[in-house]
Amino acid sequence: MRLFKCLVCSQLLYFENTRCEKCSHTLGYEPGRNRLLALEVDGEIWRASDSKDSTYRFCANATHGVCNWLVDASTPDQFCQACRHNGIIPDLSQPVNLDNWRKIENAKHRLIYTLLRLGLPIATRGENPEGLVFNFLADSPFDPNARVMTGHDSGLITLALAEADDVERERRRSLMGEPYRTLLGHFRHEVGHFFWDRLVRDRNGNDAFVKMFGDYTRDYNEALHTYYAEGAPADWQEHHVSAYATSHPWEDFAETWAHYLHIVDTIEMAGAFSLYVEPRLDQSGQLGAHIDFDPYKVGSFGSIAENWLPMSFALNNINRCMGQPDFYPFILSPAVIAKLEFIHDLINHTHQAETKPAVAPPAPPVPPTAPSPPTAVQPAN
């Protein structure tokens, strides 16, 4: 995530800000230029304060206070690039659902930001039968045993609304013996399954995957049953980023994918702050880091790993000073770094393929039909 500032008064901003507290300008995120624009209203549209040429509308979900992304006013789209992937949203007649949905959308928008920066293909369900779509579901009030399970199925990612409740999520984290459990982490993990389909299965990358992660043809349900019954092997940290990653190669890939997104997103923010680490007690110099590069453009994962390890160690120590859990409670062994590098190369190859100029420009796409106003179901176009 980059650091944003108000284009009018230069006040530093958070990604989720909708109003500059210094100059009072309305703010909206424009993903095409990756900028948080200061806006001026012009009738039913908005214009950027630094350029009157482009016109915008806010995403329809802005009416619920869950989205600050902009839509090109010249298009029929009602939903932004992030919210077009929504399938089912919670019942908004329940106030607690709106609060939980807002937390979920904050995490989801950060996910989509990263996927766009990485140049990854994220077709909607309307563009591809297995396009990316999110369902945010609440547990049934009539059957306490019928809990919604977070998971992925052929492009459909289901997220349990209960995960937005901090107390419930912490209860589940403790019950599962996990060092880390967040909404953003769920999104990053589940989307890893989606991209395994897109970037490995659909591109005949199975052989290279097996060499790095193992035989994915193992019975998945049986593997999960074994993991929950027996736990992870004693030496799991030598080969996997988390205990759960040992359950099956698909889960190993998804866990490693999530950590790659953790690292890249955090490194970008550290670079925005020109962060460097150079502890005086470190005589070897191995804990030095200077984040002066864009992780979305760097060719080798080596420079990312070399800077991530000392930076995460420093932030772990700072968190402990505040009585908080470690910022990054994981160990990256050489085998795990090799898996992260595999994903880095996979993404870079995909990005280069997606951005390579075609011999002849393709015909302009037909504008999709505008979806209905947001209700309990948001058609993904």
Secondary structure as UniProt FT lines:
FT   STRAND          4..5
FT   TURN            7..9
FT   STRAND          12..13
FT   TURN            15..16
FT   TURN            21..23
FT   STRAND          26..30
FT   TURN            31..34
FT   STRAND          35..42
FT   TURN            43..44
FT   STRAND          45..48
FT   TURN            49..50
FT   STRAND          51..58
FT   HELIX           60..64
FT   STRAND          69..72
FT   TURN            73..74
FT   TURN            81..82
FT   HELIX           83..85
FT   STRAND          86..88
FT   TURN            92..93
FT   HELIX           95..117
FT   TURN            118..119
FT   TURN            125..127
FT   TURN            129..130
FT   STRAND          133..137
FT   TURN            144..145
FT   STRAND          151..153
FT   TURN            154..155
FT   STRAND          156..160
FT   HELIX           161..164
FT   HELIX           166..176
FT   HELIX           183..195
FT   HELIX           196..200
FT   HELIX           201..203
FT   HELIX           206..213
FT   TURN            216..217
FT   HELIX           220..230
FT   TURN            234..235
FT   HELIX           236..238
FT   HELIX           244..246
FT   HELIX           249..272
FT   TURN            273..274
FT   STRAND          276..277
FT   TURN            280..281
FT   TURN            286..287
FT   STRAND          289..290
FT   TURN            295..297
FT   HELIX           301..321
FT   TURN            322..323
FT   HELIX           334..355
//
